[in-house]
Amino acid sequence: MKKITGSLIAFFIVFLSEAQTVTYSPCTDSLYVALKKKPLSEMNEREFNYFSQKDKECSTFMLLKQQEQKSNEVIRQQQAETDKIIKDSKKSASKGIARWFLGWGVILGVIYFVAKLL
C-alpha cells in the first residue's frame, strides 16, 4: 500500500510540475480576442473596461516575454563562450603536457646517450 501511495504522490508531483509550465497568455483570452475585432464605439462600458484591462495585461506579458527571450539568449551566448574557454583550456593543457613529456624525453635521451659514451 505504501508503495502505491508513494507512486501516486510521485505521479501527482510530476503532473503538477508539468502543468505549471504551461503559461497563461492574456493575449489569447477568447473574449479579449473577440473584443479586439469590435470597434471601440460599439463596446459598452463593461466590455471596454475588460478590453482595457486585458490589453494592459497583454502588453505587460509581451514585454516580459521579450525580456525573458533576451535573457535566455544572453545565457546561451555566455554558455557558448564558457564552453569555448573550457575546450581551449583542455587543448592548451594537453599540449602543455605533451611538451612537458617531450622535453623530459629529450633530456633523458641526452643523459642516456652521454652515459653510454662514458
MOPAC internal coordinates of N, CA, C and O (Angstrom, degrees):
PM7 1SCF
backbone

  N    0.0000 0     0.00 0     0.00 0    0    0    0
  C    1.4489 1     0.00 0     0.00 0    1    0    0
  C    1.5377 1   111.06 1     0.00 0    2    1    0
  O    1.2310 1   121.22 1   138.98 1    3    2    1
  N    1.3466 1   115.27 1   -41.02 1    3    2    1
  C    1.4555 1   119.14 1   179.96 1    5    3    2
  C    1.5231 1   111.01 1   -63.63 1    6    5    3
  O    1.2310 1   121.12 1   143.11 1    7    6    5
  N    1.3459 1   115.46 1   -36.89 1    7    6    5
  C    1.4590 1   119.63 1  -179.25 1    9    7    6
  C    1.5264 1   110.62 1   -65.49 1   10    9    7
  O    1.2310 1   120.39 1   138.51 1   11   10    9
  N    1.3310 1   116.86 1   -41.49 1   11   10    9
  C    1.4567 1   121.23 1   179.28 1   13   11   10
  C    1.5272 1   109.95 1   -66.44 1   14   13   11
  O    1.2310 1   120.34 1   135.86 1   15   14   13
  N    1.3266 1   116.96 1   -44.14 1   15   14   13
  C    1.4611 1   121.19 1   179.10 1   17   15   14
  C    1.5180 1   110.61 1   -61.35 1   18   17   15
  O    1.2310 1   120.48 1   136.45 1   19   18   17
  N    1.3342 1   116.69 1   -43.55 1   19   18   17
  C    1.4645 1   120.84 1   178.18 1   21   19   18
  C    1.5187 1   111.32 1   -62.61 1   22   21   19
  O    1.2310 1   120.47 1   139.64 1   23   22   21
  N    1.3219 1   116.71 1   -40.36 1   23   22   21
  C    1.4632 1   120.80 1   178.31 1   25   23   22
  C    1.5218 1   111.40 1   -65.06 1   26   25   23
  O    1.2310 1   120.76 1   138.63 1   27   26   25
  N    1.3317 1   116.15 1   -41.37 1   27   26   25
  C    1.4649 1   119.93 1   178.57 1   29   27   26
  C    1.5274 1   111.21 1   -64.87 1   30   29   27
  O    1.2310 1   120.74 1   138.74 1   31   30   29
  N    1.3151 1   116.19 1   -41.26 1   31   30   29
  C    1.4684 1   119.90 1   178.48 1   33   31   30
  C    1.5241 1   109.87 1   -63.26 1   34   33   31
  O    1.2310 1   120.52 1   135.05 1   35   34   33
  N    1.3247 1   116.61 1   -44.95 1   35   34   33
  C    1.4683 1   120.48 1   178.73 1   37   35   34
  C    1.5255 1   110.42 1   -61.30 1   38   37   35
  O    1.2310 1   120.48 1   138.06 1   39   38   37
  N    1.3286 1   116.69 1   -41.94 1   39   38   37
  C    1.4715 1   120.53 1   179.28 1   41   39   38
  C    1.5215 1   110.63 1   -60.63 1   42   41   39
  O    1.2310 1   120.46 1   132.78 1   43   42   41
  N    1.3476 1   116.73 1   -47.22 1   43   42   41
  C    1.4583 1   119.70 1  -178.59 1   45   43   42
  C    1.5217 1   112.19 1   -66.59 1   46   45   43
  O    1.2310 1   119.77 1   145.41 1   47   46   45
  N    1.3148 1   118.05 1   -34.59 1   47   46   45
  C    1.4658 1   120.57 1   176.98 1   49   47   46
  C    1.5203 1   109.88 1   -63.87 1   50   49   47
  O    1.2310 1   120.54 1   133.28 1   51   50   49
  N    1.3251 1   116.57 1   -46.72 1   51   50   49
  C    1.4647 1   120.40 1   179.02 1   53   51   50
  C    1.5223 1   109.87 1   -64.79 1   54   53   51
  O    1.2310 1   120.22 1   136.29 1   55   54   53
  N    1.3288 1   117.18 1   -43.71 1   55   54   53
  C    1.4643 1   121.48 1  -179.06 1   57   55   54
  C    1.5208 1   111.24 1   -61.69 1   58   57   55
  O    1.2310 1   120.32 1   134.53 1   59   58   57
  N    1.3245 1   116.98 1   -45.47 1   59   58   57
  C    1.4586 1   120.35 1  -178.88 1   61   59   58
  C    1.5220 1   111.86 1   -68.81 1   62   61   59
  O    1.2310 1   120.17 1   142.94 1   63   62   61
  N    1.3241 1   117.28 1   -37.06 1   63   62   61
  C    1.4657 1   118.82 1   179.09 1   65   63   62
  C    1.5219 1   110.32 1   -67.57 1   66   65   63
  O    1.2310 1   119.97 1   143.82 1   67   66   65
  N    1.3264 1   117.65 1   -36.18 1   67   66   65
  C    1.4585 1   120.81 1   176.58 1   69   67   66
  C    1.5218 1   110.55 1   -69.54 1   70   69   67
  O    1.2310 1   120.30 1   142.63 1   71   70   69
  N    1.3203 1   117.04 1   -37.37 1   71   70   69
  C    1.4557 1   120.85 1  -179.34 1   73   71   70
  C    1.5255 1   110.85 1   -66.12 1   74   73   71
  O    1.2310 1   120.03 1   148.69 1   75   74   73
  N    1.3283 1   117.54 1   -31.31 1   75   74   73
  C    1.4562 1   120.63 1  -179.38 1   77   75   74
  C    1.5230 1   112.47 1   -73.44 1   78   77   75
  O    1.2310 1   119.60 1   161.79 1   79   78   77
  N    1.3273 1   118.37 1   -18.21 1   79   78   77
  C    1.4535 1   120.36 1  -179.26 1   81   79   78
  C    1.5211 1   112.36 1   -74.19 1   82   81   79
  O    1.2310 1   119.92 1   163.39 1   83   82   81
  N    1.3491 1   117.76 1   -16.61 1   83   82   81
  C    1.4504 1   121.40 1   176.94 1   85   83   82
  C    1.5245 1   106.89 1   -76.76 1   86   85   83
  O    1.2310 1   120.72 1   -57.63 1   87   86   85
  N    1.3243 1   116.24 1   122.37 1   87   86   85
  C    1.4524 1   121.02 1  -176.24 1   89   87   86
  C    1.5188 1   110.01 1   -98.39 1   90   89   87
  O    1.2310 1   120.94 1   -48.95 1   91   90   89
  N    1.3207 1   115.81 1   131.05 1   91   90   89
  C    1.4574 1   120.72 1   176.27 1   93   91   90
  C    1.5217 1   108.24 1   -77.48 1   94   93   91
  O    1.2310 1   120.73 1   -47.59 1   95   94   93
  N    1.3006 1   116.22 1   132.41 1   95   94   93
  C    1.4588 1   121.24 1   177.25 1   97   95   94
  C    1.5218 1   109.14 1  -113.66 1   98   97   95
  O    1.2310 1   120.40 1   -61.63 1   99   98   97
  N    1.3335 1   116.84 1   118.37 1   99   98   97
  C    1.4628 1   118.67 1   177.17 1  101   99   98
  C    1.5301 1   111.78 1   -65.16 1  102  101   99
  O    1.2310 1   120.34 1   162.52 1  103  102  101
  N    1.3161 1   116.95 1   -17.48 1  103  102  101
  C    1.4662 1   121.36 1  -179.40 1  105  103  102
  C    1.5253 1   112.13 1   -70.86 1  106  105  103
  O    1.2310 1   120.35 1   159.40 1  107  106  105
  N    1.3317 1   116.94 1   -20.60 1  107  106  105
  C    1.4625 1   120.63 1  -178.51 1  109  107  106
  C    1.5247 1   112.81 1  -105.12 1  110  109  107
  O    1.2310 1   120.38 1  -171.86 1  111  110  109
  N    1.3241 1   116.88 1     8.14 1  111  110  109
  C    1.4591 1   121.31 1   176.99 1  113  111  110
  C    1.5291 1   108.77 1   -57.79 1  114  113  111
  O    1.2310 1   120.21 1   -51.62 1  115  114  113
  N    1.3221 1   117.19 1   128.38 1  115  114  113
  C    1.4705 1   120.76 1  -172.23 1  117  115  114
  C    1.5276 1   112.39 1   -61.60 1  118  117  115
  O    1.2310 1   119.81 1   139.03 1  119  118  117
  N    1.3137 1   117.96 1   -40.97 1  119  118  117
  C    1.4593 1   120.05 1  -179.83 1  121  119  118
  C    1.5418 1   110.13 1   -69.11 1  122  121  119
  O    1.2310 1   120.58 1   139.43 1  123  122  121
  N    1.3081 1   116.51 1   -40.57 1  123  122  121
  C    1.4773 1   120.50 1   178.13 1  125  123  122
  C    1.5345 1   110.38 1   -60.65 1  126  125  123
  O    1.2310 1   120.72 1   134.97 1  127  126  125
  N    1.3339 1   116.22 1   -45.03 1  127  126  125
  C    1.4684 1   120.81 1   180.00 1  129  127  126
  C    1.5346 1   109.93 1   -61.64 1  130  129  127
  O    1.2310 1   120.59 1   138.19 1  131  130  129
  N    1.3262 1   116.48 1   -41.81 1  131  130  129
  C    1.4704 1   120.27 1   179.27 1  133  131  130
  C    1.5304 1   110.29 1   -65.95 1  134  133  131
  O    1.2310 1   120.36 1   139.11 1  135  134  133
  N    1.3273 1   116.93 1   -40.89 1  135  134  133
  C    1.4634 1   119.80 1  -179.06 1  137  135  134
  C    1.5260 1   112.09 1   -69.97 1  138  137  135
  O    1.2310 1   120.28 1   152.98 1  139  138  137
  N    1.3221 1   117.07 1   -27.02 1  139  138  137
  C    1.4718 1   119.76 1   177.57 1  141  139  138
  C    1.5205 1   111.08 1   -63.26 1  142  141  139
  O    1.2310 1   121.02 1   150.21 1  143  142  141
  N    1.3189 1   115.66 1   -29.79 1  143  142  141
  C    1.4630 1   120.66 1  -178.51 1  145  143  142
  C    1.5398 1   111.86 1   -81.02 1  146  145  143
  O    1.2310 1   121.19 1   163.40 1  147  146  145
  N    1.3200 1   115.32 1   -16.60 1  147  146  145
  C    1.4599 1   120.97 1  -176.25 1  149  147  146
  C    1.5337 1   109.91 1   -89.76 1  150  149  147
  O    1.2310 1   119.47 1   -45.26 1  151  150  149
  N    1.3106 1   118.61 1   134.74 1  151  150  149
  C    1.4666 1   120.32 1   177.04 1  153  151  150
  C    1.5331 1   111.53 1   -62.71 1  154  153  151
  O    1.2310 1   120.09 1   -36.13 1  155  154  153
  N    1.3187 1   117.44 1   143.87 1  155  154  153
  C    1.4635 1   121.86 1  -178.95 1  157  155  154
  C    1.5276 1   111.66 1   -57.93 1  158  157  155
  O    1.2310 1   120.45 1   144.86 1  159  158  157
  N    1.3055 1   116.75 1   -35.14 1  159  158  157
  C    1.4742 1   120.27 1  -178.17 1  161  159  158
  C    1.5286 1   112.53 1   -66.84 1  162  161  159
  O    1.2310 1   120.18 1   159.75 1  163  162  161
  N    1.3261 1   117.25 1   -20.25 1  163  162  161
  C    1.4644 1   120.71 1  -179.64 1  165  163  162
  C    1.5276 1   112.87 1   -95.65 1  166  165  163
  O    1.2310 1   120.09 1   175.95 1  167  166  165
  N    1.3268 1   117.43 1    -4.05 1  167  166  165
  C    1.4740 1   120.44 1  -179.77 1  169  167  166
  C    1.5180 1   110.06 1   -84.35 1  170  169  167
  O    1.2310 1   121.53 1   -38.57 1  171  170  169
  N    1.3406 1   114.68 1   141.43 1  171  170  169
  C    1.4636 1   117.43 1   171.93 1  173  171  170
  C    1.5422 1   107.71 1   -82.75 1  174  173  171
  O    1.2310 1   120.62 1    -3.63 1  175  174  173
  N    1.3160 1   116.41 1   176.37 1  175  174  173
  C    1.4746 1   120.30 1  -174.34 1  177  175  174
  C    1.5283 1   111.51 1   -62.40 1  178  177  175
  O    1.2310 1   120.34 1   139.24 1  179  178  177
  N    1.2965 1   116.96 1   -40.76 1  179  178  177
  C    1.4727 1   121.09 1  -179.28 1  181  179  178
  C    1.5329 1   111.14 1   -64.44 1  182  181  179
  O    1.2310 1   120.57 1   135.03 1  183  182  181
  N    1.3280 1   116.52 1   -44.97 1  183  182  181
  C    1.4683 1   120.78 1   177.92 1  185  183  182
  C    1.5304 1   110.92 1   -62.76 1  186  185  183
  O    1.2310 1   121.35 1   137.56 1  187  186  185
  N    1.3456 1   115.02 1   -42.44 1  187  186  185
  C    1.4611 1   119.25 1  -179.33 1  189  187  186
  C    1.5322 1   111.19 1   -63.44 1  190  189  187
  O    1.2310 1   120.60 1   137.32 1  191  190  189
  N    1.3380 1   116.46 1   -42.68 1  191  190  189
  C    1.4754 1   119.87 1   178.54 1  193  191  190
  C    1.5290 1   111.07 1   -62.55 1  194  193  191
  O    1.2310 1   120.66 1   136.14 1  195  194  193
  N    1.3344 1   116.34 1   -43.86 1  195  194  193
  C    1.4684 1   120.46 1   178.49 1  197  195  194
  C    1.5316 1   110.37 1   -62.73 1  198  197  195
  O    1.2310 1   121.18 1   134.70 1  199  198  197
  N    1.3335 1   115.36 1   -45.30 1  199  198  197
  C    1.4638 1   120.93 1   179.16 1  201  199  198
  C    1.5312 1   110.77 1   -60.10 1  202  201  199
  O    1.2310 1   120.12 1   134.29 1  203  202  201
  N    1.3275 1   117.38 1   -45.71 1  203  202  201
  C    1.4702 1   121.87 1  -179.55 1  205  203  202
  C    1.5236 1   111.48 1   -61.72 1  206  205  203
  O    1.2310 1   120.87 1   136.47 1  207  206  205
  N    1.3394 1   115.95 1   -43.53 1  207  206  205
  C    1.4648 1   120.75 1   179.78 1  209  207  206
  C    1.5371 1   110.46 1   -62.92 1  210  209  207
  O    1.2310 1   120.46 1   131.66 1  211  210  209
  N    1.3113 1   116.73 1   -48.34 1  211  210  209
  C    1.4669 1   120.34 1  -179.00 1  213  211  210
  C    1.5324 1   111.43 1   -67.63 1  214  213  211
  O    1.2310 1   120.41 1   147.40 1  215  214  213
  N    1.3258 1   116.82 1   -32.60 1  215  214  213
  C    1.4602 1   120.21 1   178.12 1  217  215  214
  C    1.5295 1   110.48 1   -64.64 1  218  217  215
  O    1.2310 1   120.45 1   138.05 1  219  218  217
  N    1.3343 1   116.75 1   -41.95 1  219  218  217
  C    1.4741 1   120.81 1   176.40 1  221  219  218
  C    1.5227 1   110.41 1   -64.51 1  222  221  219
  O    1.2310 1   120.81 1   134.90 1  223  222  221
  N    1.3376 1   116.06 1   -45.10 1  223  222  221
  C    1.4709 1   120.30 1   179.15 1  225  223  222
  C    1.5244 1   110.82 1   -61.20 1  226  225  223
  O    1.2310 1   120.61 1   139.06 1  227  226  225
  N    1.3202 1   116.45 1   -40.94 1  227  226  225
  C    1.4667 1   120.77 1  -179.98 1  229  227  226
  C    1.5290 1   110.52 1   -64.80 1  230  229  227
  O    1.2310 1   120.36 1   136.42 1  231  230  229
  N    1.3264 1   116.92 1   -43.58 1  231  230  229
  C    1.4740 1   120.63 1   178.74 1  233  231  230
  C    1.5186 1   110.74 1   -61.01 1  234  233  231
  O    1.2310 1   120.44 1   135.08 1  235  234  233
  N    1.3282 1   116.77 1   -44.92 1  235  234  233
  C    1.4691 1   121.24 1   178.95 1  237  235  234
  C    1.5211 1   110.57 1   -63.84 1  238  237  235
  O    1.2310 1   120.91 1   136.99 1  239  238  237
  N    1.3303 1   115.87 1   -43.01 1  239  238  237
  C    1.4668 1   120.81 1   179.50 1  241  239  238
  C    1.5324 1   111.08 1   -60.34 1  242  241  239
  O    1.2310 1   120.66 1   134.32 1  243  242  241
  N    1.3292 1   116.34 1   -45.68 1  243  242  241
  C    1.4695 1   120.42 1  -179.04 1  245  243  242
  C    1.5324 1   110.92 1   -65.76 1  246  245  243
  O    1.2310 1   120.07 1   141.07 1  247  246  245
  N    1.3261 1   117.46 1   -38.93 1  247  246  245
  C    1.4549 1   121.10 1   178.39 1  249  247  246
  C    1.5283 1   110.61 1   -63.35 1  250  249  247
  O    1.2310 1   120.66 1   134.19 1  251  250  249
  N    1.3335 1   116.33 1   -45.81 1  251  250  249
  C    1.4606 1   120.31 1   178.62 1  253  251  250
  C    1.5255 1   111.57 1   -64.16 1  254  253  251
  O    1.2310 1   120.75 1   142.68 1  255  254  253
  N    1.3181 1   116.18 1   -37.32 1  255  254  253
  C    1.4684 1   120.60 1   178.76 1  257  255  254
  C    1.5262 1   110.49 1   -64.71 1  258  257  255
  O    1.2310 1   120.03 1   137.92 1  259  258  257
  N    1.3372 1   117.54 1   -42.08 1  259  258  257
  C    1.4672 1   121.06 1   177.39 1  261  259  258
  C    1.5225 1   110.96 1   -63.84 1  262  261  259
  O    1.2310 1   120.37 1   137.69 1  263  262  261
  N    1.3285 1   116.90 1   -42.31 1  263  262  261
  C    1.4645 1   120.61 1   178.80 1  265  263  262
  C    1.5249 1   110.59 1   -63.45 1  266  265  263
  O    1.2310 1   120.44 1   140.42 1  267  266  265
  N    1.3252 1   116.76 1   -39.58 1  267  266  265
  C    1.4545 1   120.99 1   178.48 1  269  267  266
  C    1.5269 1   110.71 1   -64.38 1  270  269  267
  O    1.2310 1   120.38 1   138.48 1  271  270  269
  N    1.3390 1   116.88 1   -41.52 1  271  270  269
  C    1.4641 1   120.59 1   179.17 1  273  271  270
  C    1.5270 1   110.56 1   -64.68 1  274  273  271
  O    1.2310 1   120.07 1   138.45 1  275  274  273
  N    1.3350 1   117.46 1   -41.55 1  275  274  273
  C    1.4624 1   120.82 1   177.80 1  277  275  274
  C    1.5215 1   110.17 1   -63.60 1  278  277  275
  O    1.2310 1   120.81 1   136.99 1  279  278  277
  N    1.3203 1   116.06 1   -43.01 1  279  278  277
  C    1.4648 1   120.90 1   179.08 1  281  279  278
  C    1.5276 1   110.63 1   -62.04 1  282  281  279
  O    1.2310 1   120.57 1   136.17 1  283  282  281
  N    1.3283 1   116.52 1   -43.83 1  283  282  281
  C    1.4638 1   120.15 1   178.81 1  285  283  282
  C    1.5215 1   111.48 1   -63.56 1  286  285  283
  O    1.2310 1   120.27 1   143.10 1  287  286  285
  N    1.3326 1   117.09 1   -36.90 1  287  286  285
  C    1.4617 1   121.14 1   178.45 1  289  287  286
  C    1.5345 1   110.26 1   -66.16 1  290  289  287
  O    1.2310 1   120.43 1   138.20 1  291  290  289
  N    1.3226 1   116.79 1   -41.80 1  291  290  289
  C    1.4700 1   120.65 1   177.60 1  293  291  290
  C    1.5299 1   109.80 1   -62.27 1  294  293  291
  O    1.2310 1   120.64 1   137.78 1  295  294  293
  N    1.3245 1   116.38 1   -42.22 1  295  294  293
  C    1.4653 1   120.55 1   178.86 1  297  295  294
  C    1.5224 1   110.28 1   -62.65 1  298  297  295
  O    1.2310 1   120.05 1   136.97 1  299  298  297
  N    1.3408 1   117.52 1   -43.03 1  299  298  297
  C    1.4687 1   120.64 1   178.64 1  301  299  298
  C    1.5287 1   111.04 1   -62.74 1  302  301  299
  O    1.2310 1   120.29 1   138.74 1  303  302  301
  N    1.3399 1   117.05 1   -41.26 1  303  302  301
  C    1.4682 1   120.64 1   179.23 1  305  303  302
  C    1.5276 1   110.40 1   -65.10 1  306  305  303
  O    1.2310 1   120.40 1   136.16 1  307  306  305
  N    1.3211 1   116.84 1   -43.84 1  307  306  305
  C    1.4606 1   120.29 1   178.88 1  309  307  306
  C    1.5239 1   111.01 1   -63.28 1  310  309  307
  O    1.2310 1   120.39 1   140.51 1  311  310  309
  N    1.3306 1   116.86 1   -39.49 1  311  310  309
  C    1.4592 1   120.44 1   178.86 1  313  311  310
  C    1.5188 1   110.50 1   -65.40 1  314  313  311
  O    1.2310 1   120.38 1   139.55 1  315  314  313
  N    1.3329 1   116.88 1   -40.45 1  315  314  313
  C    1.4675 1   120.49 1   178.38 1  317  315  314
  C    1.5269 1   110.40 1   -64.19 1  318  317  315
  O    1.2310 1   120.28 1   138.39 1  319  318  317
  N    1.3261 1   117.08 1   -41.61 1  319  318  317
  C    1.4674 1   120.43 1   177.99 1  321  319  318
  C    1.5219 1   110.83 1   -64.59 1  322  321  319
  O    1.2310 1   120.44 1   137.84 1  323  322  321
  N    1.3255 1   116.76 1   -42.16 1  323  322  321
  C    1.4665 1   120.95 1   178.28 1  325  323  322
  C    1.5214 1   110.53 1   -62.61 1  326  325  323
  O    1.2310 1   120.45 1   135.63 1  327  326  325
  N    1.3331 1   116.75 1   -44.37 1  327  326  325
  C    1.4647 1   120.63 1   178.80 1  329  327  326
  C    1.5280 1   111.09 1   -60.95 1  330  329  327
  O    1.2310 1   120.49 1   140.43 1  331  330  329
  N    1.3408 1   116.66 1   -39.57 1  331  330  329
  C    1.4647 1   120.80 1   179.20 1  333  331  330
  C    1.5263 1   110.48 1   -65.89 1  334  333  331
  O    1.2310 1   120.49 1   137.10 1  335  334  333
  N    1.3289 1   116.66 1   -42.90 1  335  334  333
  C    1.4706 1   120.48 1   178.93 1  337  335  334
  C    1.5190 1   110.38 1   -61.77 1  338  337  335
  O    1.2310 1   120.58 1   136.12 1  339  338  337
  N    1.3301 1   116.50 1   -43.88 1  339  338  337
  C    1.4714 1   120.50 1   179.48 1  341  339  338
  C    1.5225 1   110.14 1   -63.75 1  342  341  339
  O    1.2310 1   120.42 1   136.01 1  343  342  341
  N    1.3203 1   116.80 1   -43.99 1  343  342  341
  C    1.4668 1   121.04 1   180.00 1  345  343  342
  C    1.5269 1   110.12 1   -62.07 1  346  345  343
  O    1.2310 1   120.62 1   133.86 1  347  346  345
  N    1.3454 1   116.41 1   -46.14 1  347  346  345
  C    1.4626 1   120.34 1   179.40 1  349  347  346
  C    1.5259 1   111.95 1   -63.62 1  350  349  347
  O    1.2310 1   120.48 1   140.48 1  351  350  349
  N    1.3340 1   116.70 1   -39.52 1  351  350  349
  C    1.4613 1   119.06 1  -179.60 1  353  351  350
  C    1.5293 1   111.07 1   -68.44 1  354  353  351
  O    1.2310 1   120.42 1   146.03 1  355  354  353
  N    1.3449 1   116.80 1   -33.97 1  355  354  353
  C    1.4679 1   119.50 1   176.62 1  357  355  354
  C    1.5247 1   110.49 1   -66.42 1  358  357  355
  O    1.2310 1   120.70 1   138.47 1  359  358  357
  N    1.3327 1   116.27 1   -41.53 1  359  358  357
  C    1.4631 1   119.78 1   177.25 1  361  359  358
  C    1.5200 1   110.33 1   -62.53 1  362  361  359
  O    1.2310 1   121.22 1   134.56 1  363  362  361
  N    1.3249 1   115.27 1   -45.44 1  363  362  361
  C    1.4571 1   120.70 1  -179.06 1  365  363  362
  C    1.5262 1   110.73 1   -62.32 1  366  365  363
  O    1.2310 1   120.76 1   137.76 1  367  366  365
  N    1.3242 1   116.15 1   -42.24 1  367  366  365
  C    1.4636 1   120.40 1   179.94 1  369  367  366
  C    1.5199 1   111.03 1   -64.52 1  370  369  367
  O    1.2310 1   120.47 1   137.21 1  371  370  369
  N    1.3231 1   116.72 1   -42.79 1  371  370  369
  C    1.4634 1   118.88 1  -179.40 1  373  371  370
  C    1.5218 1   110.61 1   -67.69 1  374  373  371
  O    1.2310 1   119.98 1   143.88 1  375  374  373
  N    1.3342 1   117.64 1   -36.12 1  375  374  373
  C    1.4563 1   119.90 1   175.70 1  377  375  374
  C    1.5210 1   110.47 1   -66.04 1  378  377  375
  O    1.2310 1   120.56 1   140.17 1  379  378  377
  N    1.3320 1   116.53 1   -39.83 1  379  378  377
  C    1.4602 1   120.55 1   178.76 1  381  379  378
  C    1.5170 1   111.99 1   -63.15 1  382  381  379
  O    1.2310 1   120.63 1   138.08 1  383  382  381
  N    1.3254 1   116.40 1   -41.92 1  383  382  381
  C    1.4651 1   120.72 1   178.56 1  385  383  382
  C    1.5202 1   110.01 1   -65.23 1  386  385  383
  O    1.2310 1   120.87 1   137.83 1  387  386  385
  N    1.3453 1   115.93 1   -42.17 1  387  386  385
  C    1.4687 1   119.70 1   178.98 1  389  387  386
  C    1.5256 1   110.24 1   -62.37 1  390  389  387
  O    1.2310 1   120.04 1   137.37 1  391  390  389
  N    1.3354 1   117.52 1   -42.63 1  391  390  389
  C    1.4667 1   120.86 1   178.25 1  393  391  390
  C    1.5314 1   111.00 1   -63.39 1  394  393  391
  O    1.2310 1   120.95 1   139.79 1  395  394  393
  N    1.3363 1   115.80 1   -40.21 1  395  394  393
  C    1.4595 1   120.10 1  -179.83 1  397  395  394
  C    1.5302 1   110.31 1   -61.65 1  398  397  395
  O    1.2310 1   120.49 1   132.00 1  399  398  397
  N    1.3529 1   116.66 1   -48.00 1  399  398  397
  C    1.4597 1   120.03 1   178.66 1  401  399  398
  C    1.5174 1   111.70 1   -64.36 1  402  401  399
  O    1.2310 1   120.49 1   139.53 1  403  402  401
  N    1.3222 1   116.67 1   -40.47 1  403  402  401
  C    1.4617 1   120.39 1   178.57 1  405  403  402
  C    1.5251 1   110.48 1   -63.15 1  406  405  403
  O    1.2310 1   120.87 1   135.40 1  407  406  405
  N    1.3293 1   115.94 1   -44.60 1  407  406  405
  C    1.4731 1   120.07 1   178.92 1  409  407  406
  C    1.5207 1   111.86 1   -60.37 1  410  409  407
  O    1.2310 1   120.48 1   131.66 1  411  410  409
  N    1.3179 1   116.69 1   -48.34 1  411  410  409
  C    1.4647 1   120.02 1   179.04 1  413  411  410
  C    1.5299 1   111.05 1   -67.40 1  414  413  411
  O    1.2310 1   120.83 1   147.43 1  415  414  413
  N    1.3292 1   116.03 1   -32.57 1  415  414  413
  C    1.4671 1   118.78 1   177.24 1  417  415  414
  C    1.5232 1   110.98 1   -63.39 1  418  417  415
  O    1.2310 1   120.31 1   137.43 1  419  418  417
  N    1.3169 1   117.02 1   -42.57 1  419  418  417
  C    1.4656 1   121.19 1   178.42 1  421  419  418
  C    1.5233 1   109.86 1   -64.97 1  422  421  419
  O    1.2310 1   120.34 1   134.42 1  423  422  421
  N    1.3319 1   116.95 1   -45.58 1  423  422  421
  C    1.4743 1   120.86 1  -179.59 1  425  423  422
  C    1.5204 1   110.35 1   -61.20 1  426  425  423
  O    1.2310 1   120.25 1   133.15 1  427  426  425
  N    1.3248 1   117.13 1   -46.85 1  427  426  425
  C    1.4613 1   119.76 1   179.93 1  429  427  426
  C    1.5262 1   111.33 1   -66.29 1  430  429  427
  O    1.2310 1   120.63 1   145.04 1  431  430  429
  N    1.3443 1   116.40 1   -34.96 1  431  430  429
  C    1.4691 1   120.06 1   176.84 1  433  431  430
  C    1.5231 1   110.81 1   -64.26 1  434  433  431
  O    1.2310 1   119.87 1   137.70 1  435  434  433
  N    1.3165 1   117.84 1   -42.30 1  435  434  433
  C    1.4684 1   121.54 1   178.28 1  437  435  434
  C    1.5289 1   110.25 1   -64.91 1  438  437  435
  O    1.2310 1   120.45 1   136.46 1  439  438  437
  N    1.3373 1   116.74 1   -43.54 1  439  438  437
  C    1.4697 1   119.97 1   178.73 1  441  439  438
  C    1.5229 1   109.82 1   -61.22 1  442  441  439
  O    1.2310 1   120.54 1   135.74 1  443  442  441
  N    1.3266 1   116.57 1   -44.26 1  443  442  441
  C    1.4669 1   120.26 1   179.63 1  445  443  442
  C    1.5354 1   110.33 1   -62.84 1  446  445  443
  O    1.2310 1   120.21 1   136.32 1  447  446  445
  N    1.3328 1   117.20 1   -43.68 1  447  446  445
  C    1.4670 1   120.86 1   179.59 1  449  447  446
  C    1.5263 1   111.09 1   -63.28 1  450  449  447
  O    1.2310 1   120.26 1   136.25 1  451  450  449
  N    1.3236 1   117.10 1   -43.75 1  451  450  449
  C    1.4766 1   121.11 1   179.68 1  453  451  450
  C    1.5222 1   109.64 1   -64.99 1  454  453  451
  O    1.2310 1   120.22 1   138.68 1  455  454  453
  N    1.3399 1   117.19 1   -41.32 1  455  454  453
  C    1.4612 1   121.17 1   179.94 1  457  455  454
  C    1.5292 1   110.84 1   -64.01 1  458  457  455
  O    1.2310 1   119.92 1   144.99 1  459  458  457
  N    1.3059 1   117.75 1   -35.01 1  459  458  457
  C    1.4540 1   121.34 1   177.74 1  461  459  458
  C    1.5200 1   111.11 1   -67.03 1  462  461  459
  O    1.2310 1   120.72 1   144.24 1  463  462  461
  N    1.3302 1   116.24 1   -35.76 1  463  462  461
  C    1.4659 1   120.60 1  -179.49 1  465  463  462
  C    1.5212 1   111.65 1   -69.40 1  466  465  463
  O    1.2310 1   120.48 1   148.13 1  467  466  465
  N    1.3059 1   116.70 1   -31.87 1  467  466  465
  C    1.4598 1   120.43 1  -176.91 1  469  467  466
  C    1.4682 1   109.73 1   -79.15 1  470  469  467
  O    1.2310 1   120.10 1   180.00 1  471  470  469

